[in-house]
Each structure stands twice: as structure tokens, then as C-alpha cells.
């Protein structure tokens, strides 16, 4: 999925501008990671890069691609199946285009 012009707002829950609601899942943590371009070129590569150490069960990870063909891309991955790590077939992957205030990303931006 693609989401355009999402604004994470400030660094606290009170200043969040936009929020995402994920029905049917529990989100217990959120983090931000930078990836090198080649780690993002296929779903398998992304599953390998965003493993159970990077994304816990019930977690969300905002991935920023640093270089390569996908440089500058921001993708929000959210656990849906209750299994640590990103699984392309079952977890959410949302391409964020035109994202603002990315430094403000935290758990308060995600509702379950």
C-alpha cells in the first residue's frame, strides 16, 4: 500500500498530526531503522534485514533506505501475525511518500 503526505508531527503524543489504525492487531513497540539499498531490493531481502531482532512480535518498524535504487524510500512495517520479524505474506508494509517529521515517529502514531 502507499500512503502520501503523512505527518508524524512532534516528538510527543500530544503533537502527533496523523495516526494509523491497525484493526485486529496489537502494537507494543515502534522503532526506526536505516537500511542500505541492497537490503531492500526484494521481499526476501527485506525479511532477512528486518528479522526478529529488529522487529519484535507486536512491533512496528519505520524503515528508511539510505542508498541504491530505493534511496530515500520510507516503509512502515507492522506485525500482524504475532511472529517476530517481517513476513511479506502476512505483515503490513506501507510505502510512505512525502512523509513529514519522520523524527517524530513513535508508538503514539499507531493505534490498534
Backbone as XML, in Angstrom:
<?xml version="1.0"?>
<chain id="A" units="angstrom">
  <residue number="1" name="UNK">
    <atom name="N" x="0.829" y="-1.183" z="0.000"/>
    <atom name="CA" x="0.000" y="0.000" z="0.000"/>
    <atom name="C" x="0.876" y="1.250" z="0.000"/>
  </residue>
  <residue number="2" name="UNK">
    <atom name="N" x="0.333" y="2.332" z="-0.466"/>
    <atom name="CA" x="1.041" y="3.612" z="-0.491"/>
    <atom name="C" x="0.225" y="4.642" z="0.274"/>
  </residue>
  <residue number="3" name="UNK">
    <atom name="N" x="0.889" y="5.387" z="1.143"/>
    <atom name="CA" x="0.255" y="6.458" z="1.889"/>
    <atom name="C" x="1.040" y="7.730" z="1.606"/>
  </residue>
  <residue number="4" name="UNK">
    <atom name="N" x="0.351" y="8.780" z="1.142"/>
    <atom name="CA" x="1.030" y="10.018" z="0.762"/>
    <atom name="C" x="0.814" y="11.110" z="1.802"/>
  </residue>
  <residue number="5" name="UNK">
    <atom name="N" x="1.847" y="11.934" z="1.967"/>
    <atom name="CA" x="1.812" y="13.149" z="2.789"/>
    <atom name="C" x="1.449" y="12.889" z="4.246"/>
  </residue>
  <residue number="6" name="UNK">
    <atom name="N" x="1.977" y="11.824" z="4.813"/>
    <atom name="CA" x="1.754" y="11.520" z="6.228"/>
    <atom name="C" x="2.660" y="12.404" z="7.067"/>
  </residue>
  <residue number="7" name="UNK">
    <atom name="N" x="2.128" y="12.976" z="8.154"/>
    <atom name="CA" x="2.883" y="13.866" z="9.033"/>
    <atom name="C" x="2.917" y="13.284" z="10.435"/>
  </residue>
  <residue number="8" name="UNK">
    <atom name="N" x="4.114" y="12.907" z="10.903"/>
    <atom name="CA" x="4.259" y="12.338" z="12.238"/>
    <atom name="C" x="4.205" y="13.388" z="13.329"/>
  </residue>
  <residue number="9" name="UNK">
    <atom name="N" x="4.272" y="14.644" z="12.995"/>
    <atom name="CA" x="4.171" y="15.706" z="13.992"/>
    <atom name="C" x="5.423" y="15.800" z="14.842"/>
  </residue>
  <residue number="10" name="UNK">
    <atom name="N" x="5.225" y="16.156" z="16.110"/>
    <atom name="CA" x="6.343" y="16.373" z="17.025"/>
    <atom name="C" x="6.801" y="15.121" z="17.723"/>
  </residue>
  <residue number="11" name="UNK">
    <atom name="N" x="7.600" y="15.311" z="18.752"/>
    <atom name="CA" x="8.218" y="14.196" z="19.457"/>
    <atom name="C" x="7.412" y="13.702" z="20.648"/>
  </residue>
  <residue number="12" name="UNK">
    <atom name="N" x="6.149" y="14.098" z="20.763"/>
    <atom name="CA" x="5.316" y="13.566" z="21.842"/>
    <atom name="C" x="3.916" y="13.280" z="21.311"/>
  </residue>
  <residue number="13" name="UNK">
    <atom name="N" x="3.176" y="12.462" z="22.033"/>
    <atom name="CA" x="1.852" y="12.026" z="21.581"/>
    <atom name="C" x="0.896" y="13.198" z="21.375"/>
  </residue>
  <residue number="14" name="UNK">
    <atom name="N" x="1.051" y="14.243" z="22.171"/>
    <atom name="CA" x="0.133" y="15.378" z="22.089"/>
    <atom name="C" x="0.268" y="16.146" z="20.779"/>
  </residue>
  <residue number="15" name="UNK">
    <atom name="N" x="1.438" y="16.056" z="20.141"/>
    <atom name="CA" x="1.639" y="16.832" z="18.919"/>
    <atom name="C" x="1.567" y="15.990" z="17.647"/>
  </residue>
  <residue number="16" name="UNK">
    <atom name="N" x="1.174" y="14.732" z="17.759"/>
    <atom name="CA" x="1.033" y="13.893" z="16.562"/>
    <atom name="C" x="-0.020" y="14.504" z="15.645"/>
  </residue>
  <residue number="17" name="UNK">
    <atom name="N" x="0.267" y="14.551" z="14.370"/>
    <atom name="CA" x="-0.653" y="15.134" z="13.399"/>
    <atom name="C" x="-1.521" y="14.048" z="12.789"/>
  </residue>
  <residue number="18" name="UNK">
    <atom name="N" x="-0.892" y="13.021" z="12.227"/>
    <atom name="CA" x="-1.610" y="11.899" z="11.625"/>
    <atom name="C" x="-1.328" y="10.635" z="12.425"/>
  </residue>
  <residue number="19" name="UNK">
    <atom name="N" x="-2.288" y="9.733" z="12.430"/>
    <atom name="CA" x="-2.115" y="8.442" z="13.100"/>
    <atom name="C" x="-2.662" y="7.350" z="12.199"/>
  </residue>
  <residue number="20" name="UNK">
    <atom name="N" x="-2.152" y="6.139" z="12.373"/>
    <atom name="CA" x="-2.617" y="4.972" z="11.636"/>
    <atom name="C" x="-3.296" y="4.006" z="12.589"/>
  </residue>
  <residue number="21" name="UNK">
    <atom name="N" x="-4.412" y="3.450" z="12.164"/>
    <atom name="CA" x="-5.148" y="2.486" z="12.987"/>
    <atom name="C" x="-5.077" y="1.118" z="12.318"/>
  </residue>
  <residue number="22" name="UNK">
    <atom name="N" x="-4.580" y="0.139" z="13.044"/>
    <atom name="CA" x="-4.469" y="-1.226" z="12.543"/>
    <atom name="C" x="-5.433" y="-2.108" z="13.320"/>
  </residue>
  <residue number="23" name="UNK">
    <atom name="N" x="-6.550" y="-2.409" z="12.720"/>
    <atom name="CA" x="-7.589" y="-3.235" z="13.337"/>
    <atom name="C" x="-7.117" y="-4.687" z="13.402"/>
  </residue>
  <residue number="24" name="UNK">
    <atom name="N" x="-7.403" y="-5.353" z="14.517"/>
    <atom name="CA" x="-7.126" y="-6.775" z="14.638"/>
    <atom name="C" x="-5.706" y="-7.123" z="15.013"/>
  </residue>
  <residue number="25" name="UNK">
    <atom name="N" x="-4.926" y="-6.155" z="15.433"/>
    <atom name="CA" x="-3.561" y="-6.442" z="15.853"/>
    <atom name="C" x="-3.236" y="-5.628" z="17.099"/>
  </residue>
  <residue number="26" name="UNK">
    <atom name="N" x="-2.238" y="-6.061" z="17.822"/>
    <atom name="CA" x="-1.764" y="-5.339" z="18.997"/>
    <atom name="C" x="-0.353" y="-4.857" z="18.714"/>
  </residue>
  <residue number="27" name="UNK">
    <atom name="N" x="-0.123" y="-3.566" z="18.849"/>
    <atom name="CA" x="1.196" y="-2.995" z="18.592"/>
    <atom name="C" x="1.784" y="-2.559" z="19.926"/>
  </residue>
  <residue number="28" name="UNK">
    <atom name="N" x="2.917" y="-3.148" z="20.270"/>
    <atom name="CA" x="3.508" y="-2.889" z="21.585"/>
    <atom name="C" x="4.816" y="-2.119" z="21.523"/>
  </residue>
  <residue number="29" name="UNK">
    <atom name="N" x="5.342" y="-1.891" z="20.332"/>
    <atom name="CA" x="6.593" y="-1.158" z="20.217"/>
    <atom name="C" x="6.772" y="-0.600" z="18.824"/>
  </residue>
  <residue number="30" name="UNK">
    <atom name="N" x="7.576" y="0.450" z="18.724"/>
    <atom name="CA" x="7.845" y="1.075" z="17.434"/>
    <atom name="C" x="9.301" y="1.526" z="17.408"/>
  </residue>
  <residue number="31" name="UNK">
    <atom name="N" x="9.936" y="1.343" z="16.251"/>
    <atom name="CA" x="11.325" y="1.760" z="16.122"/>
    <atom name="C" x="11.592" y="2.245" z="14.697"/>
  </residue>
  <residue number="32" name="UNK">
    <atom name="N" x="12.750" y="2.846" z="14.523"/>
    <atom name="CA" x="13.176" y="3.412" z="13.236"/>
    <atom name="C" x="14.519" y="2.799" z="12.881"/>
  </residue>
  <residue number="33" name="UNK">
    <atom name="N" x="14.681" y="2.341" z="11.644"/>
    <atom name="CA" x="15.961" y="1.790" z="11.212"/>
    <atom name="C" x="16.332" y="2.336" z="9.836"/>
  </residue>
  <residue number="34" name="UNK">
    <atom name="N" x="17.634" y="2.454" z="9.609"/>
    <atom name="CA" x="18.160" y="2.790" z="8.298"/>
    <atom name="C" x="18.661" y="1.514" z="7.655"/>
  </residue>
  <residue number="35" name="UNK">
    <atom name="N" x="18.368" y="1.318" z="6.369"/>
    <atom name="CA" x="18.858" y="0.159" z="5.626"/>
    <atom name="C" x="19.668" y="0.615" z="4.424"/>
  </residue>
  <residue number="36" name="UNK">
    <atom name="N" x="20.659" y="-0.182" z="4.079"/>
    <atom name="CA" x="21.399" y="0.024" z="2.843"/>
    <atom name="C" x="20.518" y="-0.460" z="1.691"/>
  </residue>
  <residue number="37" name="UNK">
    <atom name="N" x="20.590" y="0.158" z="0.533"/>
    <atom name="CA" x="19.764" y="-0.148" z="-0.624"/>
    <atom name="C" x="19.632" y="-1.619" z="-0.980"/>
  </residue>
  <residue number="38" name="UNK">
    <atom name="N" x="20.744" y="-2.388" z="-1.093"/>
    <atom name="CA" x="20.617" y="-3.784" z="-1.494"/>
    <atom name="C" x="19.788" y="-4.634" z="-0.532"/>
  </residue>
  <residue number="39" name="UNK">
    <atom name="N" x="19.649" y="-4.212" z="0.714"/>
    <atom name="CA" x="18.837" y="-4.946" z="1.677"/>
    <atom name="C" x="17.349" y="-4.768" z="1.415"/>
  </residue>
  <residue number="40" name="UNK">
    <atom name="N" x="16.986" y="-3.919" z="0.462"/>
    <atom name="CA" x="15.595" y="-3.567" z="0.241"/>
    <atom name="C" x="15.096" y="-3.977" z="-1.139"/>
  </residue>
  <residue number="41" name="UNK">
    <atom name="N" x="15.916" y="-4.676" z="-1.913"/>
    <atom name="CA" x="15.556" y="-4.897" z="-3.308"/>
    <atom name="C" x="14.546" y="-6.023" z="-3.544"/>
  </residue>
  <residue number="42" name="UNK">
    <atom name="N" x="14.293" y="-6.896" z="-2.600"/>
    <atom name="CA" x="13.273" y="-7.942" z="-2.729"/>
    <atom name="C" x="12.603" y="-8.155" z="-1.383"/>
  </residue>
  <residue number="43" name="UNK">
    <atom name="N" x="11.432" y="-8.821" z="-1.412"/>
    <atom name="CA" x="10.768" y="-9.133" z="-0.135"/>
    <atom name="C" x="11.636" y="-10.040" z="0.721"/>
  </residue>
  <residue number="44" name="UNK">
    <atom name="N" x="12.328" y="-10.984" z="0.101"/>
    <atom name="CA" x="13.193" y="-11.887" z="0.851"/>
    <atom name="C" x="14.328" y="-11.122" z="1.524"/>
  </residue>
  <residue number="45" name="UNK">
    <atom name="N" x="14.919" y="-10.167" z="0.803"/>
    <atom name="CA" x="15.987" y="-9.356" z="1.387"/>
    <atom name="C" x="15.458" y="-8.531" z="2.556"/>
  </residue>
  <residue number="46" name="UNK">
    <atom name="N" x="14.267" y="-8.007" z="2.420"/>
    <atom name="CA" x="13.669" y="-7.218" z="3.498"/>
    <atom name="C" x="13.337" y="-8.111" z="4.691"/>
  </residue>
  <residue number="47" name="UNK">
    <atom name="N" x="12.846" y="-9.328" z="4.440"/>
    <atom name="CA" x="12.577" y="-10.271" z="5.532"/>
    <atom name="C" x="13.865" y="-10.613" z="6.276"/>
  </residue>
  <residue number="48" name="UNK">
    <atom name="N" x="14.954" y="-10.742" z="5.549"/>
    <atom name="CA" x="16.246" y="-11.051" z="6.173"/>
    <atom name="C" x="16.747" y="-9.871" z="6.998"/>
  </residue>
  <residue number="49" name="UNK">
    <atom name="N" x="16.619" y="-8.654" z="6.453"/>
    <atom name="CA" x="17.103" y="-7.454" z="7.150"/>
    <atom name="C" x="16.257" y="-7.121" z="8.374"/>
  </residue>
  <residue number="50" name="UNK">
    <atom name="N" x="14.940" y="-7.285" z="8.268"/>
    <atom name="CA" x="14.039" y="-6.960" z="9.380"/>
    <atom name="C" x="13.647" y="-8.287" z="10.042"/>
  </residue>
  <residue number="51" name="UNK">
    <atom name="N" x="14.603" y="-8.853" z="10.732"/>
    <atom name="CA" x="14.397" y="-10.142" z="11.383"/>
    <atom name="C" x="13.815" y="-9.960" z="12.785"/>
  </residue>
  <residue number="52" name="UNK">
    <atom name="N" x="13.729" y="-11.039" z="13.540"/>
    <atom name="CA" x="13.139" y="-10.995" z="14.873"/>
    <atom name="C" x="13.889" y="-10.139" z="15.869"/>
  </residue>
  <residue number="53" name="UNK">
    <atom name="N" x="15.141" y="-9.850" z="15.599"/>
    <atom name="CA" x="15.901" y="-8.956" z="16.474"/>
    <atom name="C" x="15.517" y="-7.504" z="16.225"/>
  </residue>
  <residue number="54" name="UNK">
    <atom name="N" x="15.219" y="-7.160" z="14.981"/>
    <atom name="CA" x="14.884" y="-5.784" z="14.609"/>
    <atom name="C" x="13.414" y="-5.475" z="14.882"/>
  </residue>
  <residue number="55" name="UNK">
    <atom name="N" x="12.507" y="-6.411" z="14.564"/>
    <atom name="CA" x="11.072" y="-6.190" z="14.773"/>
    <atom name="C" x="10.514" y="-7.318" z="15.646"/>
  </residue>
  <residue number="56" name="UNK">
    <atom name="N" x="10.159" y="-6.975" z="16.852"/>
    <atom name="CA" x="9.580" y="-7.936" z="17.783"/>
    <atom name="C" x="8.147" y="-8.262" z="17.394"/>
  </residue>
  <residue number="57" name="UNK">
    <atom name="N" x="7.631" y="-9.360" z="17.898"/>
    <atom name="CA" x="6.208" y="-9.661" z="17.726"/>
    <atom name="C" x="5.424" y="-8.495" z="18.317"/>
  </residue>
  <residue number="58" name="UNK">
    <atom name="N" x="4.423" y="-8.018" z="17.621"/>
    <atom name="CA" x="3.660" y="-6.862" z="18.075"/>
    <atom name="C" x="4.352" y="-5.540" z="17.801"/>
  </residue>
  <residue number="59" name="UNK">
    <atom name="N" x="5.374" y="-5.560" z="16.985"/>
    <atom name="CA" x="6.151" y="-4.355" z="16.743"/>
    <atom name="C" x="5.870" y="-3.701" z="15.405"/>
  </residue>
  <residue number="60" name="UNK">
    <atom name="N" x="6.376" y="-2.494" z="15.294"/>
    <atom name="CA" x="6.321" y="-1.735" z="14.050"/>
    <atom name="C" x="7.697" y="-1.129" z="13.835"/>
  </residue>
  <residue number="61" name="UNK">
    <atom name="N" x="8.130" y="-1.117" z="12.574"/>
    <atom name="CA" x="9.436" y="-0.571" z="12.237"/>
    <atom name="C" x="9.272" y="0.366" z="11.046"/>
  </residue>
  <residue number="62" name="UNK">
    <atom name="N" x="9.755" y="1.574" z="11.193"/>
    <atom name="CA" x="9.796" y="2.515" z="10.085"/>
    <atom name="C" x="11.181" y="2.405" z="9.459"/>
  </residue>
  <residue number="63" name="UNK">
    <atom name="N" x="11.230" y="1.940" z="8.218"/>
    <atom name="CA" x="12.482" y="1.691" z="7.511"/>
    <atom name="C" x="12.766" y="2.852" z="6.563"/>
  </residue>
  <residue number="64" name="UNK">
    <atom name="N" x="13.975" y="3.378" z="6.650"/>
    <atom name="CA" x="14.429" y="4.417" z="5.731"/>
    <atom name="C" x="15.589" y="3.844" z="4.927"/>
  </residue>
  <residue number="65" name="UNK">
    <atom name="N" x="15.476" y="3.836" z="3.593"/>
    <atom name="CA" x="16.518" y="3.285" z="2.724"/>
    <atom name="C" x="17.536" y="4.378" z="2.418"/>
  </residue>
  <residue number="66" name="UNK">
    <atom name="N" x="18.794" y="4.094" z="2.708"/>
    <atom name="CA" x="19.846" y="5.096" z="2.589"/>
    <atom name="C" x="20.407" y="5.270" z="1.183"/>
  </residue>
  <residue number="67" name="UNK">
    <atom name="N" x="20.508" y="4.184" z="0.409"/>
    <atom name="CA" x="21.163" y="4.305" z="-0.892"/>
    <atom name="C" x="20.610" y="3.263" z="-1.856"/>
  </residue>
  <residue number="68" name="UNK">
    <atom name="N" x="21.154" y="3.242" z="-3.054"/>
    <atom name="CA" x="20.699" y="2.292" z="-4.062"/>
    <atom name="C" x="19.483" y="2.822" z="-4.806"/>
  </residue>
  <residue number="69" name="UNK">
    <atom name="N" x="18.859" y="1.956" z="-5.571"/>
    <atom name="CA" x="17.710" y="2.323" z="-6.387"/>
    <atom name="C" x="16.569" y="2.892" z="-5.552"/>
  </residue>
  <residue number="70" name="UNK">
    <atom name="N" x="16.394" y="2.371" z="-4.349"/>
    <atom name="CA" x="15.278" y="2.795" z="-3.487"/>
    <atom name="C" x="15.675" y="3.880" z="-2.489"/>
  </residue>
  <residue number="71" name="UNK">
    <atom name="N" x="16.799" y="4.542" z="-2.682"/>
    <atom name="CA" x="17.276" y="5.572" z="-1.753"/>
    <atom name="C" x="16.176" y="6.592" z="-1.457"/>
  </residue>
  <residue number="72" name="UNK">
    <atom name="N" x="16.026" y="6.918" z="-0.189"/>
    <atom name="CA" x="15.027" y="7.894" z="0.235"/>
    <atom name="C" x="13.656" y="7.309" z="0.508"/>
  </residue>
  <residue number="73" name="UNK">
    <atom name="N" x="13.470" y="6.037" z="0.207"/>
    <atom name="CA" x="12.184" y="5.382" z="0.440"/>
    <atom name="C" x="11.958" y="5.170" z="1.932"/>
  </residue>
  <residue number="74" name="UNK">
    <atom name="N" x="10.727" y="5.379" z="2.370"/>
    <atom name="CA" x="10.323" y="5.115" z="3.760"/>
    <atom name="C" x="9.176" y="4.120" z="3.737"/>
  </residue>
  <residue number="75" name="UNK">
    <atom name="N" x="9.349" y="3.011" z="4.457"/>
    <atom name="CA" x="8.331" y="1.975" z="4.507"/>
    <atom name="C" x="8.027" y="1.644" z="5.955"/>
  </residue>
  <residue number="76" name="UNK">
    <atom name="N" x="6.754" y="1.645" z="6.289"/>
    <atom name="CA" x="6.318" y="1.253" z="7.619"/>
    <atom name="C" x="5.927" y="-0.218" z="7.580"/>
  </residue>
  <residue number="77" name="UNK">
    <atom name="N" x="6.582" y="-1.023" z="8.403"/>
    <atom name="CA" x="6.277" y="-2.445" z="8.530"/>
    <atom name="C" x="5.627" y="-2.660" z="9.887"/>
  </residue>
  <residue number="78" name="UNK">
    <atom name="N" x="4.499" y="-3.353" z="9.902"/>
    <atom name="CA" x="3.771" y="-3.590" z="11.151"/>
    <atom name="C" x="3.454" y="-5.074" z="11.257"/>
  </residue>
  <residue number="79" name="UNK">
    <atom name="N" x="3.784" y="-5.651" z="12.407"/>
    <atom name="CA" x="3.499" y="-7.057" z="12.639"/>
    <atom name="C" x="1.999" y="-7.286" z="12.699"/>
  </residue>
  <residue number="80" name="UNK">
    <atom name="N" x="1.512" y="-8.265" z="11.957"/>
    <atom name="CA" x="0.104" y="-8.633" z="12.003"/>
    <atom name="C" x="-0.100" y="-10.053" z="12.536"/>
  </residue>
  <residue number="81" name="UNK">
    <atom name="N" x="0.863" y="-10.925" z="12.283"/>
    <atom name="CA" x="0.679" y="-12.336" z="12.604"/>
    <atom name="C" x="1.206" y="-12.756" z="13.973"/>
  </residue>
  <residue number="82" name="UNK">
    <atom name="N" x="1.768" y="-11.840" z="14.739"/>
    <atom name="CA" x="2.252" y="-12.179" z="16.076"/>
    <atom name="C" x="3.583" y="-12.902" z="16.091"/>
  </residue>
  <residue number="83" name="UNK">
    <atom name="N" x="4.299" y="-12.899" z="14.955"/>
    <atom name="CA" x="5.600" y="-13.548" z="14.849"/>
    <atom name="C" x="6.662" y="-12.461" z="14.672"/>
  </residue>
  <residue number="84" name="UNK">
    <atom name="N" x="7.729" y="-12.545" z="15.459"/>
    <atom name="CA" x="8.800" y="-11.558" z="15.363"/>
    <atom name="C" x="9.421" y="-11.571" z="13.978"/>
  </residue>
  <residue number="85" name="UNK">
    <atom name="N" x="9.861" y="-10.400" z="13.512"/>
    <atom name="CA" x="10.453" y="-10.265" z="12.186"/>
    <atom name="C" x="9.376" y="-9.995" z="11.151"/>
  </residue>
  <residue number="86" name="UNK">
    <atom name="N" x="9.787" y="-9.428" z="10.037"/>
    <atom name="CA" x="8.850" y="-9.100" z="8.965"/>
    <atom name="C" x="8.633" y="-10.315" z="8.074"/>
  </residue>
  <residue number="87" name="UNK">
    <atom name="N" x="7.369" y="-10.671" z="7.851"/>
    <atom name="CA" x="6.996" y="-11.709" z="6.895"/>
    <atom name="C" x="6.123" y="-11.050" z="5.827"/>
  </residue>
  <residue number="88" name="UNK">
    <atom name="N" x="6.613" y="-11.037" z="4.586"/>
    <atom name="CA" x="5.948" y="-10.317" z="3.498"/>
    <atom name="C" x="4.529" y="-10.806" z="3.245"/>
  </residue>
  <residue number="89" name="UNK">
    <atom name="N" x="4.279" y="-12.069" z="3.451"/>
    <atom name="CA" x="2.964" y="-12.632" z="3.136"/>
    <atom name="C" x="1.893" y="-12.277" z="4.166"/>
  </residue>
  <residue number="90" name="UNK">
    <atom name="N" x="2.301" y="-11.892" z="5.373"/>
    <atom name="CA" x="1.296" y="-11.713" z="6.425"/>
    <atom name="C" x="1.341" y="-10.378" z="7.162"/>
  </residue>
  <residue number="91" name="UNK">
    <atom name="N" x="2.453" y="-9.676" z="7.140"/>
    <atom name="CA" x="2.553" y="-8.420" z="7.873"/>
    <atom name="C" x="2.251" y="-7.237" z="6.957"/>
  </residue>
  <residue number="92" name="UNK">
    <atom name="N" x="1.943" y="-6.095" z="7.576"/>
    <atom name="CA" x="1.653" y="-4.877" z="6.810"/>
    <atom name="C" x="2.949" y="-4.248" z="6.305"/>
  </residue>
  <residue number="93" name="UNK">
    <atom name="N" x="2.933" y="-3.725" z="5.079"/>
    <atom name="CA" x="4.028" y="-2.938" z="4.515"/>
    <atom name="C" x="3.396" y="-1.749" z="3.811"/>
  </residue>
  <residue number="94" name="UNK">
    <atom name="N" x="3.694" y="-0.551" z="4.291"/>
    <atom name="CA" x="3.100" y="0.659" z="3.740"/>
    <atom name="C" x="4.216" y="1.600" z="3.298"/>
  </residue>
  <residue number="95" name="UNK">
    <atom name="N" x="4.229" y="1.904" z="2.009"/>
    <atom name="CA" x="5.196" y="2.841" z="1.457"/>
    <atom name="C" x="4.716" y="4.254" z="1.783"/>
  </residue>
  <residue number="96" name="UNK">
    <atom name="N" x="5.519" y="5.010" z="2.509"/>
    <atom name="CA" x="5.162" y="6.377" z="2.896"/>
    <atom name="C" x="5.837" y="7.346" z="1.935"/>
  </residue>
  <residue number="97" name="UNK">
    <atom name="N" x="5.043" y="8.071" z="1.168"/>
    <atom name="CA" x="5.538" y="9.016" z="0.165"/>
    <atom name="C" x="5.260" y="10.428" z="0.663"/>
  </residue>
  <residue number="98" name="UNK">
    <atom name="N" x="6.277" y="11.279" z="0.675"/>
    <atom name="CA" x="6.088" y="12.654" z="1.123"/>
    <atom name="C" x="5.898" y="12.758" z="2.626"/>
  </residue>
  <residue number="99" name="UNK">
    <atom name="N" x="6.545" y="11.893" z="3.384"/>
    <atom name="CA" x="6.399" y="11.880" z="4.834"/>
    <atom name="C" x="7.055" y="13.116" z="5.456"/>
  </residue>
  <residue number="100" name="UNK">
    <atom name="N" x="6.419" y="13.662" z="6.494"/>
    <atom name="CA" x="6.941" y="14.827" z="7.206"/>
    <atom name="C" x="7.237" y="14.470" z="8.653"/>
  </residue>
  <residue number="101" name="UNK">
    <atom name="N" x="8.217" y="15.133" z="9.220"/>
    <atom name="CA" x="8.566" y="14.989" z="10.637"/>
    <atom name="C" x="8.842" y="13.540" z="11.010"/>
  </residue>
  <residue number="102" name="UNK">
    <atom name="N" x="9.651" y="12.875" z="10.194"/>
    <atom name="CA" x="9.933" y="11.464" z="10.410"/>
    <atom name="C" x="10.606" y="11.216" z="11.765"/>
  </residue>
  <residue number="103" name="UNK">
    <atom name="N" x="11.331" y="12.193" z="12.283"/>
    <atom name="CA" x="11.975" y="12.046" z="13.589"/>
    <atom name="C" x="10.954" y="11.930" z="14.721"/>
  </residue>
  <residue number="104" name="UNK">
    <atom name="N" x="9.717" y="12.333" z="14.448"/>
    <atom name="CA" x="8.662" y="12.258" z="15.460"/>
    <atom name="C" x="7.978" y="10.905" z="15.529"/>
  </residue>
  <residue number="105" name="UNK">
    <atom name="N" x="8.383" y="9.911" z="14.705"/>
    <atom name="CA" x="7.742" y="8.601" z="14.696"/>
    <atom name="C" x="7.930" y="7.891" z="16.026"/>
  </residue>
  <residue number="106" name="UNK">
    <atom name="N" x="6.809" y="7.457" z="16.611"/>
    <atom name="CA" x="6.856" y="6.630" z="17.812"/>
    <atom name="C" x="5.549" y="5.861" z="17.942"/>
  </residue>
  <residue number="107" name="UNK">
    <atom name="N" x="5.409" y="5.118" z="19.021"/>
    <atom name="CA" x="4.250" y="4.261" z="19.218"/>
    <atom name="C" x="2.939" y="5.024" z="19.229"/>
  </residue>
  <residue number="108" name="UNK">
    <atom name="N" x="2.967" y="6.304" z="19.626"/>
    <atom name="CA" x="1.729" y="7.091" z="19.687"/>
    <atom name="C" x="1.132" y="7.342" z="18.297"/>
  </residue>
  <residue number="109" name="UNK">
    <atom name="N" x="1.920" y="7.118" z="17.244"/>
    <atom name="CA" x="1.409" y="7.309" z="15.882"/>
    <atom name="C" x="0.600" y="6.118" z="15.385"/>
  </residue>
  <residue number="110" name="UNK">
    <atom name="N" x="0.617" y="5.026" z="16.129"/>
    <atom name="CA" x="-0.018" y="3.781" z="15.716"/>
    <atom name="C" x="-1.071" y="3.361" z="16.723"/>
  </residue>
  <residue number="111" name="UNK">
    <atom name="N" x="-2.256" y="3.103" z="16.237"/>
    <atom name="CA" x="-3.342" y="2.654" z="17.094"/>
    <atom name="C" x="-3.742" y="1.250" z="16.678"/>
  </residue>
  <residue number="112" name="UNK">
    <atom name="N" x="-4.101" y="0.429" z="17.650"/>
    <atom name="CA" x="-4.534" y="-0.936" z="17.327"/>
    <atom name="C" x="-5.917" y="-1.170" z="17.902"/>
  </residue>
</chain>
